[in-house]
Amino acid sequence: MMEIANVSFPEVFILLGFSERPSLEPILFIFVLGIYVVSVLGNGIIIVVSCMDVHLHTPMYFFLVNLSFLDISFTTSIVPQLLINLWGPQKAISYGGCVIQFYISHWLGATECVLLAVMAYDRYAAICRPLHYTAIMHPKLCCSLAFASWLGGLTTSVVGSTLTMLLPLCGNNRIDHFFCEMPLIMQLACVDTSFNEVEMYVASFIFVVLPLGLILVSYSRIAWAVLKIRSAEGWRKAFNTCSSHVAVVALFYGSILFMYLQPARRNSHEKGKLVALFYTVVTPMLNPLIYTLRNKTVKKALRHIVLENCGSGGT
């Protein structure tokens, strides 16, 4: 009985990642490192600018700050270990490190789904209820919605990840991926995982499908309202209000749906790794670029802060 207990939970996990293509690893290392630096800087700039400029103290930018902080945290929970594995032959991650990684990544992934739905509701209120927008999206409600997003993600992570962590693995410790993900840990279990799978499907419906449905409902209402607008100026304002969020939602959900709707074939699994690399590394970098390049208010605020600091430095 003691021997079984000792091998139920391995001391380390082997993250196979891209080890089958060793010539690709140095290229991926440079690629991932560069994108990670840009991602942290870009999201950090969004947070600093939104906090420093009083013109950006609005619900939209309050939620954007939450999204930027979430993206920094999410990519940081995965990328450092990925860089270590890409740098040398060592592909191991400690048991504790793996557990922390899938707790955090699960938490932040679920939180982002809910947060994107909250941001869609904010855009709905701005376009469909413009006269009542400030009354609807008052600071107390914004804080409550943001808190609910983080707490909801944390709750589903604690429940799902804890149930996964309790599964005996009987010495199985080779994960064919570049980070520890809950479904992959479940595949290593040497017992029936039906209960865990049901819990995962229920959680996926609540935190992935349901928020996506709310986003689609919000934008269907927005589209209906925009169609009633007669002026080109009104169309332009509505487009500027929603285009950045639509692009972020399309990137986030598009990559997730593409990955999980792939058939269970070997080449599909390899494609899945690349898609996972996209939404864990590339998407957090693109979000701040989308919001800055397509947003005149953010660009103006950033320019003002830079000029102000340069001016004060010169004096």
C-alpha positions in Angstrom: 0.0 0.0 0.0 2.9 2.3 0.8 4.6 1.6 -2.5 1.4 2.6 -4.4 1.1 5.8 -2.4 4.7 6.7 -3.3 4.2 6.4 -7.0 0.8 7.9 -7.1 2.2 11.4 -7.3 5.5 11.8 -9.2 8.2 14.2 -7.9 8.5 15.8 -11.4 6.6 16.0 -14.7 8.3 15.8 -18.0 6.9 18.5 -20.4 7.7 17.1 -23.9 6.6 20.3 -25.5 8.4 20.7 -28.9 11.2 18.2 -28.1 10.3 16.1 -31.2 11.6 19.1 -33.2 14.8 20.0 -31.5 15.9 22.3 -34.4 12.8 24.4 -33.8 13.5 25.0 -30.1 16.2 27.7 -30.4 13.9 29.6 -32.9 10.9 29.3 -30.6 13.0 30.4 -27.6 13.9 33.7 -29.4 10.3 34.1 -30.7 8.7 33.5 -27.3 11.1 35.6 -25.4 10.6 38.6 -27.7 6.9 38.3 -27.6 6.8 37.9 -23.8 8.9 41.1 -23.4 6.6 43.0 -25.7 3.5 41.6 -24.0 4.6 42.6 -20.5 5.7 46.1 -21.7 2.5 46.6 -23.8 0.1 45.6 -21.1 2.1 47.4 -18.5 1.8 50.6 -20.5 -1.9 50.2 -20.8 -2.2 49.9 -17.0 0.1 52.9 -16.3 -1.6 55.1 -18.9 -5.1 54.2 -17.8 -4.3 54.9 -14.2 -2.4 58.2 -14.8 -4.7 59.9 -17.3 -8.0 61.1 -15.8 -9.7 61.0 -19.2 -9.3 57.2 -19.1 -11.0 56.8 -15.7 -14.1 55.3 -17.3 -15.7 51.8 -17.1 -14.2 50.7 -20.4 -10.6 51.4 -19.3 -11.2 50.1 -15.8 -12.0 46.7 -17.4 -9.1 47.1 -19.8 -6.7 47.5 -16.9 -8.1 44.3 -15.4 -7.6 42.5 -18.8 -4.1 43.8 -19.1 -3.2 42.7 -15.6 -4.8 39.3 -16.3 -2.8 38.9 -19.5 0.5 39.7 -17.8 -0.3 37.2 -15.0 -1.5 34.5 -17.4 1.5 34.6 -19.8 3.9 34.9 -16.8 2.5 31.7 -15.3 3.5 29.8 -18.5 6.3 31.5 -20.4 9.2 31.4 -17.9 9.0 27.6 -17.6 8.5 27.3 -21.4 11.7 29.3 -21.9 13.6 27.1 -19.5 12.5 24.0 -21.4 13.3 25.4 -24.8 16.8 26.6 -23.7 18.2 23.2 -22.8 17.7 19.4 -22.7 16.0 19.6 -19.2 12.3 19.3 -19.7 11.2 18.7 -16.2 8.9 20.8 -13.9 8.4 19.9 -10.2 5.2 18.5 -9.1 4.4 21.6 -7.0 5.3 23.8 -10.0 3.0 21.9 -12.3 0.1 22.1 -9.7 0.6 25.9 -9.3 0.8 26.3 -13.1 -2.5 24.6 -13.8 -4.2 26.3 -10.8 -3.2 29.7 -12.0 -3.7 29.2 -15.8 -7.2 27.6 -15.1 -8.1 30.6 -12.8 -7.0 33.3 -15.3 -8.4 31.5 -18.4 -11.9 31.3 -16.8 -11.6 34.9 -15.5 -10.8 36.2 -19.0 -13.9 34.5 -20.5 -16.1 36.2 -17.9 -14.3 39.5 -18.1 -14.7 39.6 -21.9 -18.5 39.1 -21.4 -18.6 41.9 -18.9 -16.7 44.2 -21.4 -19.3 43.3 -24.0 -22.1 44.3 -21.7 -20.3 47.6 -21.1 -20.1 48.2 -24.9 -23.9 47.4 -25.1 -24.7 49.9 -22.4 -22.5 52.6 -24.1 -24.2 52.2 -27.5 -27.7 51.0 -26.8 -28.3 53.0 -23.6 -26.1 56.1 -24.1 -28.2 58.5 -22.0 -28.3 56.2 -19.0 -24.7 54.8 -19.5 -23.1 56.6 -16.5 -26.1 55.6 -14.3 -25.9 51.9 -15.4 -22.1 51.5 -15.3 -21.5 53.3 -12.1 -18.2 52.6 -10.2 -19.7 50.3 -7.6 -21.2 48.0 -10.4 -17.9 48.0 -12.3 -16.0 46.9 -9.2 -18.6 44.3 -8.5 -18.5 42.9 -12.0 -14.7 42.8 -12.0 -14.6 41.1 -8.6 -17.2 38.6 -9.7 -15.1 37.7 -12.8 -11.9 37.1 -10.7 -13.8 35.3 -7.9 -15.7 33.1 -10.4 -12.5 32.1 -12.2 -10.8 31.3 -8.9 -13.7 29.2 -7.7 -13.8 27.0 -10.8 -10.1 26.7 -10.7 -10.0 25.6 -7.0 -12.8 23.0 -7.5 -11.6 21.6 -10.9 -7.8 21.7 -10.1 -8.2 20.2 -6.7 -10.3 17.3 -8.0 -7.6 16.8 -10.7 -4.8 17.0 -8.2 -6.4 14.2 -6.1 -6.3 11.7 -9.0 -3.6 9.1 -8.5 -1.2 9.0 -11.5 0.7 5.8 -10.6 4.0 7.1 -11.8 2.8 8.6 -15.1 4.6 11.9 -15.5 5.1 12.6 -19.2 2.9 15.4 -20.5 2.9 15.9 -24.3 2.6 19.7 -24.1 4.6 22.7 -23.1 2.7 23.5 -19.9 0.6 21.7 -17.3 -3.1 21.8 -18.3 -5.9 20.2 -16.3 -7.2 17.8 -19.1 -3.7 16.6 -19.8 -3.1 15.7 -16.1 -6.5 13.9 -16.1 -5.2 11.8 -19.1 -2.3 10.5 -16.9 -4.6 9.2 -14.1 -4.7 5.5 -13.6 -8.3 5.5 -12.3 -11.7 6.3 -13.7 -12.0 10.1 -14.4 -15.7 10.3 -15.4 -16.6 12.5 -12.4 -13.7 14.9 -13.2 -14.8 15.0 -16.9 -18.4 15.9 -16.0 -17.1 18.6 -13.7 -14.9 20.0 -16.5 -17.7 20.0 -19.0 -20.1 21.8 -16.6 -17.4 24.3 -15.8 -16.6 24.8 -19.5 -20.3 25.5 -20.2 -20.6 28.0 -17.4 -17.3 29.8 -17.9 -16.7 29.4 -21.7 -20.0 28.8 -23.6 -22.2 30.9 -21.4 -20.0 34.0 -21.5 -19.6 33.6 -25.3 -23.4 33.4 -25.5 -23.7 36.7 -23.5 -21.2 38.3 -25.8 -23.1 37.3 -28.9 -26.4 38.5 -27.4 -24.8 41.9 -26.5 -23.4 42.3 -30.0 -26.6 41.3 -31.7 -28.3 44.1 -29.7 -25.5 46.5 -30.6 -25.8 45.5 -34.3 -29.6 46.1 -34.2 -29.0 49.5 -32.6 -26.3 50.5 -35.1 -28.6 49.6 -38.1 -31.0 52.2 -36.9 -28.3 54.9 -36.9 -28.7 57.2 -40.0 -25.5 59.2 -39.9 -22.1 58.0 -41.0 -20.6 59.7 -38.0 -22.8 57.6 -35.7 -21.6 54.4 -37.5 -18.0 55.5 -37.1 -18.4 56.1 -33.4 -20.1 52.8 -32.9 -17.3 51.0 -34.8 -14.6 52.7 -32.8 -16.3 51.8 -29.6 -16.6 48.1 -30.4 -13.9 47.2 -32.9 -11.1 46.6 -30.4 -13.1 44.4 -28.1 -14.5 42.4 -31.1 -11.0 41.8 -32.3 -9.8 40.6 -28.9 -12.8 38.3 -28.5 -12.3 36.8 -31.9 -8.6 36.1 -31.2 -9.3 34.6 -27.8 -12.3 32.5 -28.6 -11.2 31.7 -32.1 -8.0 30.0 -30.9 -9.8 28.2 -28.1 -12.5 26.8 -30.3 -10.1 25.8 -33.0 -7.9 23.9 -30.6 -10.7 22.0 -28.8 -12.7 21.2 -32.0 -9.7 19.5 -33.6 -10.2 15.8 -34.2 -8.1 13.4 -32.1 -5.2 12.8 -34.6 -1.5 13.0 -34.2 -1.1 16.0 -36.6 -4.0 17.7 -34.9 -2.3 17.4 -31.6 0.8 19.1 -33.0 -1.4 21.9 -34.4 -3.0 22.1 -31.0 0.4 22.9 -29.4 0.9 25.7 -31.9 -2.6 27.1 -31.3 -2.0 26.9 -27.6 1.2 28.8 -28.1 -0.8 31.4 -29.9 -3.4 32.0 -27.2 -1.0 31.7 -24.2 1.9 33.8 -25.7 0.8 35.8 -28.8 -2.7 36.9 -27.9 -1.7 38.6 -24.6 0.8 40.6 -26.7 -1.8 41.5 -29.4 -4.4 42.8 -26.9 -2.6 46.0 -25.9 -1.5 46.6 -29.6 -5.2 46.3 -30.7 -6.4 48.7 -28.0 -3.6 51.3 -28.7 -3.3 51.2 -32.4 -7.1 51.4 -33.0 -7.8 53.8 -30.1 -7.1 57.5 -30.5 -7.9 58.2 -26.9 -5.2 55.8 -25.6 -2.7 57.1 -28.2 -3.4 60.7 -27.2 -3.1 59.9 -23.5 0.2 58.0 -24.1 1.6 60.9 -26.1 0.5 63.4 -23.5 2.3 61.4 -20.7 5.5 61.0 -22.7 5.6 64.7 -23.7 4.9 65.7 -20.1 7.6 63.5 -18.7 10.1 64.6 -21.4 9.2 68.3 -20.6 9.7 67.9 -16.9 12.9 66.0 -17.5 14.2 68.7 -19.7 13.6 71.4 -17.1 
